[in-house]
């Protein structure tokens, strides 16, 4: 009888949904009933916060997280090349450092705000490709807002990224 119960427990366990690798237990990803899984989406429609604390990060640019204010021209010229993907990577590296300093990672991010200056055709895909590479190891997609603006803080600045995370 004990063997039958043990086998039944194994079968039931196998039938239970398996959470995504590294999934944050503080929130739940929400999809519509008509969710079409054949369509690639770099974000999800909603995330329900079930517990935890909100971690609200400052906007990040290609400049180092800690830099002079007002900005020094030599730093701007050094860290802000006319390359959207390079600036996006630098901003995401700054976000990663701040998340890690908070005991968090990209799996904990519930929303990402992306502001792109002087957008050109194809820019949204270039920035999204870099951004998604930071979430891919966690099999996670946050909610997202992507805004094109005429100008950001510096003439050379092409992107600013801000995230909100939920942590224990």
DAWOCOR-V619916 format. One record per helix or strand of 3 or more residues. SS is the DSSP state (alpha for helix, beta for strand). FROM is the first residue (numbers start at 0). TO is the last residue. If there is no record, write none. Layout:
BEGIN
((SS/FROM/TO) (SS/FROM/TO))
END
This chain:
BEGIN
((alpha/1/14) (beta/26/29) (beta/45/48) (beta/52/55) (alpha/72/78) (alpha/83/100) (alpha/105/107) (beta/108/116) (alpha/122/135) (beta/142/148) (beta/158/166))
END
